[in-house]
Amino acid sequence: MWARRGKHGKMFFGDFRQESDYGDIIIANESENLTYCHYPSTKKVYIYKGLTVTIGSFLDIDFFLYLKEEMEDVKIEYGKDKITGKDIVFLTYREPSRYKSKCKCGVITFDLESKLPIRWKGWDNPDFKGEPWLELTLIKYNPEVSEDTFKFDIPDGAEVIYDK
């Protein structure tokens, strides 16, 4: 997953790309004001007007405070990261029932110095049961990213479906 801050304020991303292990690709391109969803298994490409994939303030320094205020059953634990050796904060939460996202609960690891998330696990149930629905194991900030990362070319033979 790659994301770049948009031109229209700090709360939303302008460009976004996500690739799954099974080949699905989602690209939101701010300059085109389009979102592309490509599903190779069905040979379909959905094109949506606008940036339908926005993660909100996920990478902002205020994300920790937002979660602390907005989520339910928030638990905070301090520790040392086994990978980096840095001081970290684990924030465990349950999503309020008024939210309609697939991620119902999660554990986010924040770097204590930068206050930014470095890992995230989310479950599609409120009880942290089974395999996580979402697992981000490495979050890097400000890496060099090619402009082509947020471009999409429709594959030959794909059925294109425009959503209005």
N, C-alpha and C positions, 0 to 999 in steps of 0.2 A: 504494500500500500504506500502510495506517495501522495502528499498533499501540499499545496502551496497557498499561502494567504491570498485572499482576494483583494480587489481594489475597492470594495464597497463596505469596508468596516472590519473591525477586529474580530467579530463574532463568527465569521464564515470564511470558508475556503473558496477560492476562485477555481483552482484546478485540482483535480483529484483523479487518481488511478488506483484501481484495486484489481489484483489478479488472484484467482483461486488455484488450488492445486489441480483441479480438474479442467482448467482452461478458460473458465468464464472470465470476462474482462468488463469492468465498468470504468468509463472515463467521463469526467465532467470537465468541459473546456470553457473557461470564462469568456475568452475572446469570441468564441462562436455562440455562446449562450445556449449550448446543447449538452445533453448527457447521452452517452452511448452505452448500451448494455448488449454485449455479445455473448451468446451461448452456443459454442461450437457443437455440442451434442444435439441440438435441435436445428442447427444451421440458420439461426435467427439473430437479427440485430434489431433492437428496439432503440428508437431515437426519440428523446423527450426534449421539448422546448424548455429552456431554463436549466438551472443547476439543481437537479433533484437530489444530488448526493452532497449534503452539507453536514459536517460533523459538529457544527457549532463551535464552542470554545475549547475543544479538546486539547489543543496544544498551547493554550494561553496559560500564563502563570496563575491566573485566577481560577483555574479549573478545580483545584483542590478545595478552595473556599466554596465554590458553587456546589460541588458534590456534598460537602459537609452540611450545607444549608438545605439543599433540595431533596436529598435521598433520605431513606428511612433506615433505622437500625445501623447507623454509621458507627463503626469501631475503628479506632486509630491505634496502631502499634508501631513503635520505633525499633530500629534494629540496624544491623550491618548487612550490606548486600554481599552475598556469597560470591558473586561474579566479579564485582568491581572493588569491593572492600569499602565502598563509600557508605556514609550514614543515609538511611532510607526511612520512609514512612510507608506502612501498609495501610490502605484505607479500604475497609470492607463495607459494602452497602447493599441494601435492597432498594429496588426502584419502586416509587409510589404507584399504586394501582391506577392512578389517573394517567400515567404514561402508557403508551401503547407500543413501545418498541419490543423487539424480540429479546433483548438482554434484560432479564429480570433481576439479576444480582451480579455482583462482581467484586474482584479484588484488584486494586490498582496500586502499583509500587511507584512511589515518587522519590526522586533524588532530593534529599533534604536541603542541599545547598542551592540548587537551581529552582526548586519547587515545581519541577516538570515531571510528568509521568515517564517512566522508562519501561514498564511492562504492564499488561492488563489481561486479566482473564474474566470472561463473562459467561454466565449460564442462562439458558432459555427457560429456567425454572427458578422459583424464589428460594430454593433450599440448597443451592450449591451442589446438586446431585449430578452424578455422571460426568461425562467428558464436557469440558467447556464448549460452549457454542462459538466463542470467539477467544482467540489467544494471540496476543501481540507480544512477541518475545524480545524484540529489539526495536526500540524507537530511537531514531537518530534525528538530530535537529540541524537544519541548515546544510545538508549535504549538497554537493554539486549535482544538479539534475539537468539532463538534456531537455531541450524544448520538445523533442520528439516524444518524450514520456507522456505528454498530455494530448497527443495527436491520435486520431483514429482513422484508419483506412478500412472501408467496408470490404470484407473478404469476397473473392469471386464465388458466385453461387449462393450467397447468403440471401435469405428472404428478409427484406427491410420492412419494418413495421413502424409507422410514425404515430406517436401518441399525441393527442391534441390537448 
